[in-house]
Amino acid sequence: MLRIILMGNRRFASILAAVVLVAAADVFAQTDGAPLELAAMRVPPSESASTALAAPTTATLTARERPRVHFEIAGSIGVALSSYLGSGSIGITSSLGVQVNDRWALYARGALHSVFFMGNFHGAVFAEHNIAGSILSLGFGAGAQHSYLLAGPPCAGCVLPWELSVIVPMELSLDPIERSPTQIERRGIRISFEGAPTFSIRGQTNNSPSLLGGYLCFRVGWALR
């Protein structure tokens, strides 16, 4: 009985081995002896990668070179110093003009800084140049400034100091929000630093006046350009 069972197991093992050999030969024939290659995985590009590769169209680039509105409104701090007086205050600054093309702009600016008994205000015309499409712009201008104090030294007969002067300002502006490839205008927050020598043309003071002085301004606001 045991001999019959062993003979049956041997026959089953022989049949199973033959089936495995036939299957292996068939696979080998289909691949011509070359190893099977796995298909490369395709990962769909992410949305951020697509955006990074996007570029402005020719129509958008052409539209950016056409004239458009240049506008700015900002809160600011202005300080004027000379031998006539020294005044500094918080205030507001606004600009309006034309963005001639994507690099140059011409505009007029008005600034008013006043608190309690001191202040200064000025008006100027500016030309501005964007530096090679970056977030930096340089501006150069010329205008006039009036500074005043509504209180003098505690003495009898003291005059209230004031000054009218010519200013030649220069400014550095930063526009940290970059426009998208489809936008024509630049718009968003703008941070600017402005400085100017001043040349007094009229004024009154308790001290001996000097013709030369200075003006400094820091502002943060919103611009469309």
C-alpha positions in Angstrom: 0.0 0.0 0.0 2.8 2.4 0.9 4.6 1.6 -2.3 1.5 2.6 -4.4 1.2 6.0 -2.5 4.9 6.8 -3.1 4.6 5.9 -6.8 1.5 8.1 -7.2 3.3 11.1 -5.5 6.3 10.7 -7.8 4.1 10.7 -10.9 2.3 13.9 -9.7 5.6 15.6 -9.0 6.9 14.7 -12.5 3.7 16.2 -14.1 4.0 19.4 -12.1 7.7 19.9 -13.0 6.8 19.4 -16.7 4.1 22.1 -16.5 6.5 24.6 -14.9 9.2 24.0 -17.6 6.7 24.5 -20.4 5.4 27.8 -18.9 9.0 29.1 -18.4 9.9 28.3 -22.0 6.8 30.2 -23.3 7.7 33.3 -21.3 11.3 33.1 -22.5 10.1 32.8 -26.1 7.9 35.9 -25.8 10.7 38.1 -24.5 13.4 36.7 -26.9 15.5 36.0 -23.9 15.6 39.7 -22.8 14.5 40.6 -19.3 11.1 42.1 -18.9 11.1 46.0 -18.7 8.9 47.9 -16.3 6.9 50.7 -17.8 8.1 54.2 -16.6 5.8 55.9 -14.1 4.3 59.1 -15.4 3.8 61.7 -12.7 1.5 64.6 -13.7 3.1 68.0 -13.4 2.1 70.0 -10.3 0.2 73.2 -10.6 3.0 75.2 -9.1 5.4 73.8 -11.7 3.0 74.8 -14.5 2.8 78.3 -13.2 6.5 78.6 -12.8 7.0 77.7 -16.5 4.3 80.0 -17.7 5.4 83.2 -19.5 3.6 86.3 -20.7 2.2 86.1 -24.2 3.3 88.4 -27.0 -0.1 90.3 -26.7 0.5 90.9 -22.9 4.1 92.1 -23.5 2.8 94.5 -26.1 0.1 95.8 -23.9 2.6 96.5 -21.0 4.4 98.9 -23.3 1.4 101.1 -23.8 0.8 104.1 -21.6 -1.5 103.6 -18.5 -2.3 105.3 -15.2 0.2 105.6 -12.5 -1.4 106.1 -9.0 -0.2 105.8 -5.4 -1.7 106.5 -2.0 0.4 106.0 1.2 0.8 106.8 4.8 4.1 108.5 5.5 6.5 110.2 7.9 8.2 113.3 6.8 11.1 115.3 8.4 12.4 118.7 7.4 15.6 120.1 8.9 17.3 123.4 8.4 18.7 126.3 10.4 15.2 128.0 10.1 13.5 125.1 11.9 13.2 121.4 12.4 9.8 119.7 11.9 8.7 116.1 11.6 5.3 114.5 11.5 3.1 111.6 10.2 0.9 112.3 7.2 -0.3 111.2 3.8 1.3 111.1 0.3 -0.4 110.7 -3.1 0.9 110.5 -6.6 -0.9 110.7 -10.0 0.5 110.5 -13.5 1.2 108.3 -16.5 3.1 105.0 -16.7 4.7 105.8 -20.1 5.8 102.2 -20.6 6.8 99.2 -18.5 10.1 101.0 -17.4 9.4 104.7 -17.2 6.7 106.9 -15.5 6.0 110.6 -15.1 3.8 111.8 -12.3 3.1 114.6 -9.8 3.3 114.0 -6.0 1.8 115.9 -3.1 2.7 115.2 0.6 1.2 116.6 3.8 2.7 116.0 7.2 1.2 117.8 10.1 0.6 117.2 13.8 -0.2 119.7 16.6 2.1 122.7 16.1 4.5 121.6 13.4 4.5 120.2 9.9 5.6 120.4 6.3 4.1 119.8 2.9 5.5 119.7 -0.6 4.7 119.2 -4.2 7.0 117.8 -6.8 7.2 116.3 -10.3 8.9 113.0 -10.7 10.4 110.7 -13.4 10.7 107.1 -12.3 12.6 104.2 -13.8 12.1 100.5 -13.0 15.4 98.6 -12.7 15.5 95.8 -15.3 12.0 94.4 -14.5 12.9 93.9 -10.8 10.9 95.0 -7.7 13.1 98.1 -7.4 12.5 101.5 -8.9 14.4 104.8 -8.8 12.7 108.2 -8.9 14.1 111.7 -9.5 12.2 114.9 -9.1 12.0 118.7 -8.4 9.5 120.8 -6.5 8.9 123.1 -3.5 8.3 122.6 0.2 6.8 124.6 3.0 7.7 123.9 6.6 6.4 125.6 9.7 6.2 125.7 13.5 3.2 127.2 15.3 5.2 127.8 18.5 8.5 129.5 19.2 10.9 129.7 22.1 9.3 131.0 25.4 10.4 134.6 25.0 8.7 137.9 24.3 8.7 139.0 20.7 9.8 135.6 19.3 8.7 134.9 15.7 7.1 131.6 14.6 9.6 129.9 12.3 8.6 128.9 8.8 10.4 128.2 5.5 9.7 128.0 1.8 12.3 126.0 -0.1 13.2 124.3 -3.4 13.7 120.5 -3.1 15.4 118.0 -5.4 14.2 114.6 -4.1 15.4 111.2 -5.0 13.6 108.0 -4.0 14.0 104.2 -3.9 10.8 102.2 -4.1 10.1 98.5 -3.6 7.1 96.6 -5.0 7.3 93.2 -3.4 4.1 91.7 -5.0 5.0 90.4 -8.4 2.4 90.4 -11.1 1.2 87.2 -12.8 2.1 86.4 -16.4 -1.3 87.6 -17.6 -1.4 90.9 -15.7 -0.5 94.2 -17.5 -0.3 96.6 -14.5 1.7 96.2 -11.4 -0.5 96.7 -8.3 -0.1 96.2 -4.6 1.9 97.3 -1.6 4.7 99.8 -2.2 7.4 100.8 0.2 9.5 103.9 -0.5 12.4 105.9 1.0 12.8 109.5 -0.1 15.5 112.1 0.5 16.2 115.6 -0.8 18.5 118.5 -0.3 16.5 121.8 0.2 17.4 125.3 -0.8 15.6 128.0 1.2 14.2 130.9 -0.9 12.1 132.6 1.9 11.5 132.2 5.6 11.8 133.7 9.1 13.6 132.4 12.2 15.0 133.5 15.5 18.4 132.3 14.4 20.7 133.2 11.5 19.3 131.3 8.6 21.3 129.0 6.3 20.2 128.4 2.7 20.7 124.6 2.7 18.7 121.9 4.5 17.3 118.5 4.0 14.1 116.5 3.8 13.5 112.8 4.5 10.4 110.7 4.0 9.4 107.0 4.6 6.1 105.8 3.3 4.1 102.6 2.9 1.0 102.4 0.8 -0.7 101.0 -2.4 0.2 101.6 -6.0 -1.1 101.0 -9.4 1.4 101.4 -12.2 
